């Protein structure tokens, strides 16, 4: 009798273990989603408060207890910002600097990373180590010499100091990031392309760049954020009002013309400045996350 029941008991025990394992996996997945959702809500609270404050009237932001939903919402705050500030002039200046500097930074950092990752030349690793060492040099250390250089070139109060330097290498951080990604691409592809008669530029433009879209998306997003939010650079090199960016114009006008009761207008401008960043990340989210995950797999 025992020999008859034993084969049946074993499958039941196996099914029990599988069901228990699935239940534990579901519980752990549920807990992970709950924690991630809670963390996401916490991260969204400041942004929700920013949007809510941008729709309030003077003196309503610091009311206790806080009022999360404005009643009624003042959509006129955004139109008032457009009239109180030369908004579209500042926006045009910001877009000009951001896109020209971003294009140069992405292009030249990709070219430099290709030279360090795919080409063989004497002293390559030593030069790359020297490039990485520049990350440890604070920006303020080189500020005065660079300022004097641009002054002697006659570039002060122009967009050139905020654009031209990014067309010469793109920065050590982006060079390192793209180099690490380029090294994950098999070198056999380069050798096959050279056998077919392709040169280094053809391999770079038609082989390496198309395969590196995730990493290039990461560099593009980071570069856009850096130049769009830049305040210190325009503060140092731009003096004319008609050349101010959004960040510089908002800060200056907030201190000179707006009082403390105009905080809701500051919030409205802040929402406008954040909106393009959110839209950029939303549309490039999948490629951006893929680039973050894949970059640096191969040392």
C-alpha positions in Angstrom: 0.0 0.0 0.0 2.8 2.4 0.9 4.6 1.7 -2.5 1.4 2.6 -4.3 0.9 6.0 -2.5 4.6 7.1 -2.6 4.7 8.1 -6.3 1.5 10.2 -5.9 2.8 12.0 -2.8 6.0 13.1 -4.5 4.3 15.1 -7.4 2.0 16.7 -4.8 4.9 17.8 -2.7 6.6 19.2 -5.8 3.5 21.1 -6.8 3.3 22.5 -3.3 6.9 23.8 -3.4 6.2 25.4 -6.8 3.1 27.1 -5.6 4.9 28.3 -2.5 7.7 29.7 -4.6 5.3 31.5 -6.9 3.4 32.9 -3.9 6.7 34.2 -2.5 7.6 35.7 -5.8 4.2 37.5 -6.1 4.5 38.8 -2.5 8.0 40.1 -3.2 6.9 41.7 -6.5 3.9 43.3 -4.8 6.1 44.7 -2.0 8.6 46.0 -4.6 5.9 47.8 -6.6 4.4 49.2 -3.4 7.8 50.6 -2.3 8.5 52.0 -5.8 5.0 53.6 -6.0 5.5 55.2 -2.6 9.0 56.4 -3.6 7.6 57.8 -6.8 4.8 59.7 -5.0 7.4 61.2 -2.6 9.5 62.3 -5.5 6.5 63.9 -7.3 5.4 65.9 -4.2 7.8 68.9 -4.9 6.7 69.1 -8.5 3.0 68.9 -7.6 3.6 71.7 -5.1 5.4 73.7 -7.8 2.5 73.4 -10.3 -0.1 74.1 -7.5 1.8 77.2 -6.4 2.0 78.5 -10.0 -1.8 78.6 -10.2 -2.3 80.5 -6.9 -2.6 84.2 -6.2 -0.4 86.5 -4.2 -0.1 85.4 -0.6 -1.8 82.0 -1.1 1.3 79.9 -1.3 2.3 80.2 2.4 -1.1 79.7 3.8 -1.3 77.3 6.7 -2.6 74.6 6.4 -1.3 74.3 2.8 -3.9 74.4 0.0 -2.9 71.8 -2.6 -5.7 72.5 -5.1 -6.0 76.2 -5.9 -9.6 77.5 -5.8 -10.0 78.9 -8.4 -6.8 78.2 -10.4 -5.2 81.4 -11.8 -4.1 80.5 -15.3 -3.5 84.2 -15.9 -0.2 83.8 -14.0 1.4 82.3 -17.1 0.2 85.1 -19.4 1.3 87.7 -16.9 4.8 86.2 -16.9 4.9 86.6 -20.7 4.1 90.3 -20.3 6.2 91.1 -17.2 9.3 89.4 -18.7 10.7 89.7 -22.2 10.0 86.0 -22.1 10.3 85.0 -25.7 13.6 86.9 -26.1 15.0 85.0 -23.1 13.6 81.8 -24.5 15.2 82.3 -27.9 18.5 83.1 -26.3 18.3 80.0 -24.2 17.3 77.7 -27.1 20.1 79.1 -29.2 22.8 78.5 -26.6 21.4 75.1 -25.6 21.0 73.5 -29.0 24.2 74.8 -30.5 26.3 73.8 -27.5 24.4 70.4 -27.2 25.1 69.5 -30.9 28.7 70.4 -30.5 29.1 68.5 -27.3 27.4 65.3 -28.5 29.3 65.3 -31.8 32.8 66.0 -30.6 32.5 63.8 -27.5 31.4 60.9 -29.8 34.4 61.6 -32.1 36.8 61.7 -29.2 35.4 58.6 -27.6 35.7 56.7 -30.9 39.4 57.7 -31.1 40.0 56.4 -27.6 37.9 53.3 -27.9 38.3 52.0 -31.5 41.6 53.4 -32.9 45.1 52.4 -31.9 47.7 55.1 -31.6 50.8 55.7 -29.4 50.1 57.1 -26.0 46.3 56.6 -26.3 45.8 55.3 -22.7 48.0 57.9 -21.2 46.2 60.7 -22.9 42.9 59.3 -21.9 44.1 59.1 -18.2 45.1 62.8 -18.5 41.6 63.6 -19.9 40.0 61.8 -17.0 42.2 63.7 -14.5 40.6 67.0 -15.7 37.4 65.9 -14.0 39.1 66.5 -10.6 39.8 70.1 -11.5 37.0 72.4 -10.2 35.4 74.8 -12.7 36.2 77.8 -10.6 40.0 77.0 -10.8 40.1 77.7 -14.5 37.4 80.4 -14.5 39.8 83.4 -14.4 42.2 82.2 -17.0 39.4 81.2 -19.3 37.7 84.6 -18.7 40.8 86.5 -19.6 41.2 84.3 -22.8 37.7 85.1 -23.9 38.2 88.8 -23.1 41.3 89.0 -25.3 39.4 87.3 -28.1 36.6 89.9 -27.8 34.0 87.2 -27.0 32.5 88.8 -23.8 28.8 89.6 -23.9 28.3 87.2 -26.8 27.1 83.6 -26.9 30.5 82.3 -28.1 32.0 81.5 -24.7 28.9 79.4 -23.9 28.9 77.5 -27.3 32.4 77.2 -28.8 34.2 75.4 -26.0 31.8 72.5 -26.3 32.8 71.9 -29.9 36.3 70.8 -28.7 35.9 67.4 -27.1 32.6 67.7 -25.3 34.0 67.2 -21.8 35.8 64.4 -20.0 32.6 62.9 -18.5 30.9 62.4 -21.8 34.1 61.1 -23.4 34.4 58.5 -20.7 30.7 57.5 -21.0 30.7 57.1 -24.7 34.1 55.4 -24.8 32.8 52.7 -22.4 29.8 52.1 -24.6 31.8 52.0 -27.8 34.0 49.3 -26.3 31.0 47.0 -26.0 30.6 46.9 -29.8 32.6 43.9 -31.2 35.8 44.9 -33.0 35.1 42.2 -35.5 32.6 44.6 -37.1 35.3 47.2 -37.7 37.6 44.6 -39.2 34.9 43.3 -41.5 34.1 46.9 -42.6 37.8 47.6 -43.3 38.0 44.5 -45.5 35.1 45.9 -47.5 37.1 49.1 -48.0 35.5 51.3 -45.3 37.6 54.0 -43.6 37.6 55.2 -40.0 35.0 57.9 -40.7 32.7 55.5 -42.5 32.9 53.1 -39.7 32.2 55.8 -37.2 29.2 57.3 -39.0 27.6 54.2 -40.5 28.5 51.5 -37.9 29.4 52.8 -34.5 26.9 55.7 -34.2 23.8 53.8 -35.3 24.7 51.1 -32.8 25.2 53.6 -30.0 21.8 55.4 -30.0 21.1 54.6 -26.3 24.4 56.1 -25.1 24.0 59.1 -27.4 20.5 59.6 -26.0 22.0 59.7 -22.5 24.6 62.3 -23.5 22.0 64.4 -25.4 19.7 64.5 -22.4 22.4 65.3 -19.9 23.9 68.0 -22.2 20.4 69.6 -22.7 19.9 69.7 -19.0 23.3 71.2 -18.4 22.9 74.0 -20.9 19.2 74.7 -20.3 19.6 75.1 -16.6 23.0 76.9 -16.8 23.0 80.0 -14.7 26.7 80.6 -13.8 28.0 80.7 -17.4 25.5 83.4 -18.6 26.1 85.3 -15.4 29.8 85.5 -16.0 29.9 86.2 -19.8 26.6 88.0 -20.6 26.0 91.6 -19.5 23.5 93.0 -22.0 19.8 92.5 -21.1 18.9 91.4 -24.6 21.3 88.4 -24.3 20.0 87.0 -21.1 18.8 83.5 -20.8 15.7 82.4 -18.9 17.6 81.4 -15.8 19.6 84.6 -15.7 16.6 86.8 -16.6 14.3 85.2 -14.0 16.9 85.6 -11.2 17.7 89.2 -12.1 14.1 90.3 -12.5 13.0 88.5 -9.4 15.5 90.5 -7.3 15.0 93.8 -9.0 11.3 94.1 -9.9 9.3 91.4 -8.2 8.5 91.4 -4.5 7.9 88.6 -2.1 4.2 88.6 -2.9 5.0 87.6 -6.5 6.3 84.2 -5.7 3.5 82.6 -7.7 4.9 84.2 -10.9 8.3 82.7 -10.1 6.7 79.3 -9.7 5.0 79.8 -13.1 8.3 80.5 -14.8 9.8 77.5 -13.1 7.1 75.3 -14.5 7.7 76.6 -18.0 11.4 75.9 -17.6 10.9 72.4 -16.3 8.3 71.4 -18.9 10.8 70.9 -21.8 13.0 68.7 -19.6 10.0 66.5 -18.6 8.9 66.2 -22.3 12.4 65.3 -23.4 12.7 62.6 -20.8 9.2 61.3 -21.5 9.9 60.8 -25.2 13.4 59.4 -24.8 12.7 57.4 -21.6 13.2 53.9 -23.0 16.4 54.8 -24.9 17.7 56.9 -22.0 17.3 54.0 -19.5 18.7 51.5 -21.9 21.8 53.7 -22.3 22.2 54.0 -18.6 22.0 50.3 -18.2 24.3 49.3 -21.0 27.0 52.0 -20.7 30.1 50.7 -18.8 29.3 47.0 -19.2 32.8 46.4 -20.6 35.7 48.2 -19.0 
